[in-house]
Amino acid sequence: MGHSRPWPKRIRRRITRSTPFVAAVAWVAAALIAVHSKLLRVTFDDDPEFEGLDANRALYGFWHGRQYLLVHGFRDRGVAIMTDLSWAGEIQTRILTRLGYTPVRGSSRRHAARALAALKRVIEDGHSAAFALDGPSGPAFRSKPGILYLAAKLGYPIVPVATSARPAWVLGNTWCRYLFPLPFARCRVARGAPIHEAADGTLSAEELDRIVAKLTAETDRAVGQAPVPID
């Protein structure tokens, strides 16, 4: 009889992979993010050194588990973000496009050099770029080399970014301990001092991790959130 997939599963897969379904999910998700974000009390805290920086000539780095507050907080600025080539990446691409970002499809696991080259071209066209440093799948709180490579190639500093909220769900069953702020939460988004060593290639991944971890812990303390332990 063969080993064909059962009809219900095949039909479900065909529906969920269809363009209309993906577009509908992205539209609903973007709308929910916009509504939910209006229920949050968000404070932005920028280092004085950042305020004098050309914001479009810098790369921004944050932990994957702290990205939620950034999605709505920095919408409609054309910020370039790499999204995965998977089905989930297609949904993410459509959500980010609706929110005014410039997604660049690629993968840090497959054809990484090609993906970074595409992102570099977009940045050179005048876009800033943001990176989930430990994404897309960890290990948590350990930066991947892509942002350091591009910073050195472009001569751009890296701006560390941190977010926190209270009350919030910290999803302990996720690899990145994803933080999701609850409605009416007190939230904070911090952009630290630009790290100029990144522009000349002398910044190590370990030092970048230390700086982002320190800023994230400070942001946690500012809102009364228990800092996430870093292994």
KOLMI-899475 format. One record per residue: residue in three letters; z, x, y of N, C-alpha, C in turn. Coordinates in steps of 0.001 Angstrom, whole numbers, plus 524288, in hexadecimal, padded with zeros to 5 digits. Example, Ala and Ser with C-alpha at 12.3 -4.5 7.8 and 13.67 -1.06 7.14 Angstrom:
# KOLMI-899475
ALA81E78833867E9C681E788300C7EE6C81E78833907F31C
SER81BA8832327F73681BE4835667FBDC81EBE832648001E
This chain:
# KOLMI-899475
MET80000803377FB468000080000800008000080361804F6
GLY800D98089780459800D980BF5808E78061680BEB80BA9
HIS8064280EBD80FE780B2080F4A812D080A6080DA38187B
SER8074F80983819548066B807B981EB180B728058782101
ARG80BD5805EC82607810728041B828D1810AC7FE27828AA
PRO815407FBBB827F7815A07F607827EC8134A7F3BC82CE8
TRP810D97EF4682C4E80E267ECD6830B7811A37EBF983575
PRO816657E9D7834D8819977E9038399181A8E7EE0183CA2
LYS81B8B7F24C839E681C7F7F73783C95817947F93283F41
ARG813197F89283C9E80E2E7FA5383EEA80CDD7F725843C0
ILE80DD77F21B8438280CB97EEC484800810647F00E84C81
ARG815687F0CE84B43819277F22384F57817AD7F73E851FF
ARG8160D7FB0484EEA81489800108512880FBD7FF718549F
ARG80C077FC48852D58074A7FB81855F3808927F8EA85B2B
ILE80C287F52F85B1080DA37F27985FE6810877F62186394
THR814707F8E986178817B27FC2A864DF814C6800E086700
ARG8108B802738646380D78806DA86651808FE80516869CE
SER8085A8001686A7C803FF7FE1F86D9E804F97FF0E87368
THR800C57FFA58765C8012D8008C87BFA804077FC1E87ED0
PRO802DC7F71E87DB3805B47F2EE8807080B987F30D87F6A
PHE80D287F43D87A9A812C17F46A8795E815637F8EB87C4F
VAL813097FD9287C27815468021A87ECA815B080117884A7
ALA8119E7FEB4886EA811AD7FD8988C7E815FC7F99D88DD5
ALA816B57F5B288A7A81ABD7F1B788B768202F7F41288B1D
VAL821217F75488730826407F9E3886A5827657FD4588B66
ALA823818003388D278244180397891AE825668006389699
TRP822AC7FC0689747823887F8B689BE08291C7F68989BDD
VAL82AD57F49B897638301F7F268896FE8342D7F6AA897DE
ALA833667FB388957D837317FF7A8960D8379C8014889BBB
ALA8332D801D989E5B83348803828A3D3836077FF798A73A
ALA8351E7FA7E8A61E837AD7F6578A91E83D917F6628A836
LEU83F357F7188A35E844CE7F7398A22D847767FBE68A4B9
ILE844D7800628A4B28470B8050E8A73C847BD8040A8AD11
ALA843DE801998AF8784436800818B521848B27FCCC8B65C
VAL8494B7F8AB8B33084D7A7F4D98B41C852CD7F7518B327
HIS853507FA0B8AEC3858517FC7A8AD72859F1800728B18E
SER85635803788B38285774807928B74885990805568BC61
LYS857FF800A48BDBD859FA7FE2E8C28185FB97FC928C1FA
LEU861B87FC748BD2C867277FAFC8BC4886AD57FFB08BC40
LEU868AE804498BD3186BCD809148BD0086D2080AFC8C280
ARG8719D80D798C3038734A80FB88C802872598159C8C7B9
VAL86DE28173E8C9CB86C2381CA28C91686CEA81FC58CE17
THR86F528245B8CD8586FF8828118D1CA86CC982CF08D085
PHE869EA82ED88D460866DD833A68D3B7869AD8381F8D66D
ASP86A1883C7D8D3BA86CEE841078D5BA8695D845C78D550
ASP867398477F8D9BD863A384BEF8D9CE86649850BB8DC15
ASP8658C855288D9798677E85A188DB82864B485B518E0B4
PRO8677585D908E47F864F785EE48E983860188624B8E8EB
GLU86010865CB8E50F85B74869108E432856CA865D28E26E
PHE857DC861A88DF818538B85E588DDBE8510A85B7D8E255
GLU85430859DF8E61885236856CA8EA7084E39859C48EDB4
GLY84E5985EF18ED8484A7F862058F068845C88638B8ED2A
LEU84563861938E8748413C8630A8E4D883C9285F538E556
ASP837DE8615B8E4A18334185E058E4108339C85B858DEA9
ALA834ED8567F8DE8783623853DF8D99183188853C58D5D2
ASN82CBA854398D7D0828228542F8D46C826B9859948D264
ARG8299485D8B8D3F58289A862D88D20A82D61864C18CF09
ALA82F03861848CB698338C862C38C8238330B85FD28C2FF
LEU835AD861CD8BF038360A85F348B9F183BA785D678B93D
TYR83C51858E08B6CE84177856768B65784305856308B097
GLY847D8857CC8AF6684999857F18AA0184EBC855118A943
PHE84F22852068A50F853C084EDF8A3E68543684E4989E01
TRP858C984CA989C358597F84BAB896A5856E48467B89527
HIS854AC8465B8908D851F3841BA88E978557083CE888EAC
GLY85A6283D9388D4385DEA8392188CEC85FA6836FD8922D
ARG85E24839908967A85FC6837CE89BA685B268360C89F00
GLN856DF8349E89C92852298338289F96851D382DF38A1B5
TYR854F582A4A89FA98541A824CD8A10885455823DC8A6EB
LEU85843825EA8A98B858DF824FC8AF258546E827638B253
LEU851CD82B2F8B02C84D8C82DB58B3038489582A778B2F2
VAL847E68274B8AEE0843048246B8AE35841F2820DA8B2DC
HIS845EC81DDE8B4738453A81A698B8EF8466281D3A8BE0B
GLY849EF820F18BDF584B948238A8C2C284752826B78C55C
PHE84384828948C25383F6082BD98C487839F28299B8C377
ARG839A48247D8C332834AA821DC8C236831298223A8C70F
ASP82C228212E8C62382837820D68CA52827AB825DE8CD76
ARG8289582A508CAEB827E082F578CD92823C3832B08CAE8
GLY82159830988C6D381D4A8337F8C41D81F2A838198C100
VAL8243A838408BFBF8266383CA98BCD0823C183CFF8B771
ALA82211841A78B60281F81842778B0FB8238F8432A8ACAB
ILE822BC840748A85B8263D840C38A3D5822EA840ED89EEC
MET824348448589B6782159844BF8967D823578408F892C5
THR81FC083DAF8907C82123839B188CA381E8083AEF88772
ASP820EF839398834981F3E83A9B87E0B81A1C837EA87CA9
LEU81782839F68789F8128D837C3876D38134283347872F7
SER8181B831FF871BB8193D82DF486DD8818958287A8701B
TRP8195F8249486CAB8195481F1986E5481D9281E1887262
ALA82245820208716E8267C81F8187539825198223387A55
GLY82263826A387A02820B18295C87EB081CCB82632881D6
GLU819958232187F2E815E281FBA881F2818C581B8588506
ILE81CD38194B882AD81FF3815678857B822A8817F588A26
GLN824F281C8F889478278E81F5E88D82823BB82095891ED
THR81EFC8222D8908A81B028236189478819DC81EA8897DE
ARG8195E81A278956F81827815648986581CBA813BF89BDD
ILE8218A8145E899DD826228131689D0F8264E816948A1DE
LEU825B281BA98A1068260281F5F8A561821A181E7E8A94B
THR81D0A81D258A76E818B381C098AAFB819EE8175D8AE6C
ARG81C2F8134E8AC1581DA380EB78AF1C821C680FFB8B32F
LEU82503813E48B21582937815538B5AB827948199D8B984
GLY8229781AE88B98D820A281E7E8BD7F82100824368BC34
TYR8215E825828B7358215982AF48B58E81BCB82C9A8B3F8
THR81B28831A18B2EF81625833AF8B11F816F4836018ABB3
PRO81679832DB8A79C8174A834E78A250812DB838918A0B1
VAL8144A83C9089DCB810898403689B8D8118184033895B3
ARG80DA383E6F892BC80E6183E1388D1680E2F8437B88A99
GLY811E08447A8871F811FA849798847581698849B6880CA
SER8174384E1787E3081B8384EBA87A7881D6F8545387A9B
SER822A0854F887AC4824DE85A3987A84824D785C53874F5
ARG82381858F28712F8238A85A9986BB681E1585BAD869AE
ARG81A27858F786BD9814BD859BF86A3B8117D85AFD86F11
HIS80E8185F3A86ECF80B11860B78732180E2E8613E8783B
ALA812AE863D0877F18161A8644587C82813668670688104
ALA8106A86B2887FE980DC986E0F88413809E686A98886F4
ARG8071386760884078033D863D3886728060385FD2889E7
ALA80A7085DCC8881280D5D859E588B1980F7485C4D8901F
LEU811828610C88FD58138E8639D8948280F32864D68985F
ALA80A9A8663D896648062E86753899DA804938626089CCA
ALA8049785DF289A0A80345858FF89C998074B8579F8A0C3
LEU80C448586C89F89810628574F8A34C8100285AF68A801
LYS80EBF85FD58A71380E2C863A28AB52809E3861F08AF15
ARG8059885FE38AD0C8015485E228B0718030D859998B3E9
VAL80616856138B1AE807FB8519D8B4B580BA9853748B909
ILE80F16857298B7C9812B5859418BBB480FAA85BF28C00D
GLU80BAD85EE28BEA78088D861A18C2948059785DE38C61B
ASP804E08590E8C455802688550A8C7958062E852AC8CB84
GLY80B1D854758CB7680ECC852C38CF6E8135584F778CD88
HIS813E684ED68C8688183984BCC8C64581CCA84F618C4EC
SER8218784D748C5B582607850088C3618264E84E4A8BDAC
ALA829AE850CF8BAA082A1784F798B51382FC384F8D8B35F
ALA8310C84C148AFC88366584BAB8ADCB8365C84C7C8A7E2
PHE83A7084F068A5F083AC2850708A0668400584EDB89E1E
ALA83FDF84C14899BF8448E84B828968B84513850A189393
LEU84896853F289547848AC8595E8938884930859F788DA3
ASP84C538568A88B4084D43856F7885A384A148530988281
GLY8468685040885038434A84C688825A83EA284EEE87FA4
PRO83BD084BEE87C6983CD28466287B5F840B384548876F5
SER842408495C87419845908482F86F8D849CF84C4786E92
GLY84B4284F22872A484F94852CB8722484E018582187018
PRO851E885B6586F078578485A3F86F188598C8590B87492
ALA85DA7855E1874BC85FC485416879B3861D28589B87CF1
PHE860DE8584188209862F585BEA885E8860F68617788531
ARG85C36861E7882FF859B5866FB88269854248668188492
SER8531886934888D584E0D868A688B7A8499386AC988832
LYS84532868058885F8405B869F78861D83DBC86D9488A19
PRO83A41870F18886683818874EE88BF3833FC872FD88FCC
GLY831FE86E3C88F2E82D9D86C708925D82E9186CBA89834
ILE8331586AE2899F58342286AD189F99834948705D8A1C0
LEU836D2873EF89EC083746879598A089831EA87BE78A0E1
TYR82E9287ABC89D288293987CD689D2B8264087AFD8A1FE
LEU8267C875DD8A31282394873C68A780825D1875988ACB3
ALA82AFA875EB8AD1482D66877BD8B1EF82B8287D428B345
ALA82B4E880A88AF5F8298F886058B040823C0886408B194
LYS82094883178AEE681AF3883088AFEC819B5880F68B55D
LEU81C9287CF78B71481B8587A748BC1981E7387CF88C0A1
GLY8228587FFD8BF60825CB882298C37C8294B87E118C5FA
TYR82AF187A288C2D582E30875E48C4C3833D8876A28C303
PRO83794875068C64183D05874E78C47583DEA870328C0EA
ILE84222870678BDF4843D586BEB8BAD0848848697A8BD87
VAL84861864588BE1784CC5861788C05384FBE85ED88BBE1
PRO854B18604B8BAFB857C485D9F8B6EF859378582B8B8CC
VAL858EA854728B53885A0B84EFC8B67985DF884CE58B281
ALA861BB849E18B453865AE847908B0D9866BC841FC8B287
THR8682183EBA8AEC48699D839598AFED86E6F837EA8ACBB
SER8713D834118AEAC8759D831F28ABB2876C282C748ADA4
ALA879D5829978AA9E87B30824378AC0788024822988A92A
ARG882E281EFA8ABAB8877681CA38A9388882A8171C8AB5C
PRO888B9813408A7F3888A9813938A23A8831F814458A027
ALA882D88167D89B8387DC9817788991087E7F817C08932F
TRP87A50816938907B87A248178A88ADA8784081D1B88A08
VAL87B1E82026887138793D825328854E877F08248987F8F
LEU872F1824A387E5D871238235D87919871DB8281D87592
GLY8764E8285387303877AF82CD086FD58745982D8886B03
ASN871728296B8698286E1F829EC864DF868BC82C1586630
THR867C482D4786B2F862DB82FB586CB1863A88358E86D36
TRP85F9D8388F86C238602483E4A86C3A8619E84048871A0
CYS8600783D78875C78610183F5087B18865BF83CC087DA1
ARG868878396087AA286D0D8368B87CC286B8B833AE881C6
TYR8679983069881338652382DB98859C8691E82A7B8889F
LEU8691282B0A88DCF86CA78283289135869BF823B0893C4
PHE86BA281EED892CC8693681A3A8950186D348177589879
PRO86C508175489D9B8701E814E48A11E8704F80EF98A07A
LEU874FE80CD78A089875AD8072E8A03C874E9804C78A5A0
PRO8739C7FFBA8A5D5872F17FD2E8AAEA877A77FE028AE75
PHE876817FEF28B37187A657FFCC8B79287D49804FC8B6FA
ALA87B418086A8B3B487DB280D898B2FA87D56810BE8B7F7
ARG88131814208B89A881148180B8BCBE87DED81CAC8BAAD
CYS879AE81DF68BD488760A821DA8BB4687540826438BF44
ARG873EA82AB68BD47872FE82F388C0AE86E55832578BEA6
VAL86AF1833D98C24086677837308C10D866EB83C048C47C
ALA867188409A8C216867D08457A8C4FC86323849118C437
ARG8613784B328C87E85D3484F3E8C84B85FA48543B8CA79
GLY85FEB858308C727862A785CF98C88C85F5D860B98CBB6
ALA86195865468CCB285ED3869568CF9E85A1C86B3E8CC7B
PRO855A686BED8CEFF8510F86E048CC3D85238873558C9D0
ILE85050874178C51985113879108C25B84C2B87C538C32B
HIS84C4B87FCF8C6F984799882B78C87784639886F78C489
GLU84A018889B8C153848C888C888BD4D8449988A968B98E
ALA84423885658B9028402B883448B57B83AAF884938B757
ALA83A05884F08BC81834D1885DA8BEB3832B488B448BD5F
ASP8362A88F1B8BC9F8344D8945D8BB5583529895BF8B594
GLY8369B891D18B285836F0892958ACE083BC38954E8AAF0
THR83FD3895AD8AE3B8448A898798AC93848E8894D58AAC7
LEU847F588FC78AACE84BF088C058A90A84B8888B418A327
SER84FF288BA68A07284FF988ACC89ACB8512F8851789994
ALA84FBA88366894E5850F387E138933C856D487D44892FA
GLU859AF881468915A85F5B880D5890F0861DF880018964A
GLU85FED882BD89A38862148821F89F76860AF87CC18A1B3
LEU85BEA87AF18A0B285A6A875AA8A26385DE18719A89FD3
ASP85EEC8722889AC38626A86E8889806867D086E7C89A92
ARG869CD8731C89BEE86EFB8737989E3B86F2F870A08A37A
ILE86B2F8714F8A69D86B1886EE58ABCE86AC8868F48AB61
VAL8675A8670A8A7F6866C4861578A76586BB785EF88A506
ALA86E16861AB8A145872EB85FBC89EE78774A85F668A2F1
LYS877B58634E8A64E87BC38635E8AA5C87AF285EE78AE38
LEU8761E85E1F8AFEF874FA859E48B39C875FE854938B122
THR8749F854028AC1B8758584F0B8A96687B5884DF28A8E4
ALA87E7B851EE8A7A188421851378A7388867A84FB48AC79
GLU884AA852188B0AE88689850B68B5EA8852984B0C8B741
THR880868496D8B5BE87ED28440F8B6CE88201840318B3A2
ASP88339841908AEC9886A483E3F8AB9288BF583D8F8AE32
ARG88E38841D68AFF08935F841898B2678933D83E458B765
ALA88EE583E758BA3188E9483B938BF3088EE5835AC8BE68
VAL88D24833C48B9D988D4E82E188B8F38919682C958B51C
GLY89473830738B30A8989982F478AF53896BC82E9D8A9C2
GLN8922F830AC8A88F89010830658A33F891F58352A8A02F
ALA8939D8344F89B6289549838B189824890A083C2A89707
PRO890ED841408983C88C83844B08973588B21844D289164
VAL88617844FB89055884528454988AED8851984ADE888FE
PRO887D884BAE884B7888A685104882D38837F8537488125
ILE882B08584E882A087DF185B2E8813B87F5585F0A87CF6
ASP87CB485E938789E87DCA862058742F87C52867A88755D
